[in-house]
Amino acid sequence: MAVAGSFCLLVFLASCTGSRKSANQYQTIVVKPPDPTAAAANASPEKRTITKYAAYLKIDPDSLKNVVLYTFIDKWMKTPYKYGGNDENGIDCSAFIQRLLNDVYNIQVPRTSAQQFFTKNVEPFHDNSYFSEGDLVFFCTVPGNPISHVGMYLRNRYFINASTSSGVSLANLDDPYWKKRFVAAGRVKVNKQLATGNKQTTTTQPKNNKQ
């Protein structure tokens, strides 16, 4: 699949739960945009969305099944960052995750990233090989604040988050900036059928106990 051009996301993070200011720390993340002609001209909007994000994540489009999740992400992509914001005019990292979990999975979590880490709906774990689509990823981006940033893991080491410089955007866990600041991940107890449009109700169960 041909991929045209590239753009750089400059990530400058501040705590979503603490002070508005922190030491300036920049990291460049290169994400190649999808080929706009990749999807057939008569493809449905859902198919186009899946094709686009499969290109972003560098995976086979047929492996992406959660149309509701990627439609939500597409709606919010490039929404500007706003400390304390929680709507399309501006949103911070924890508010974005709170909205995503509520709208896609019908799961309610607290407002701040630290509270989300400790909520009963999230089971923390540290095994990097255990990541699954929908897991939360927590970071320490502000000295003295153990949990100051949160995103959601997607596929192929990529996650979605709201950063101060780029707003809602993609980043990669293997980038040195994130790798150094990664604290833990959290498996969310979700109704997968709700997220994929199936009305049956079953809940995922994490393998690890809360630390």
Buried (B, 14 or more C-beta within 10 A) or exposed (E): EEEEEEEEBEBBBBBBBBEEEBEEEEBEBEBEEBBEEBBEEEEEEEBBBBBBBBBBBBBEBEEBEBBBBBBBBBEBBEBBBBBEBBEEEBBBBBBBBBBBBEBBBEBEBBBBBBBBBEBEBBBBBEEEEEBEBBBBBBBBBBEEBEBBBBBBBBBBBBBBBBBBBBBBBBBBBEBEBBEEBBBBBBBBBBBBEBBEEEEEEEEBEBEBEEE
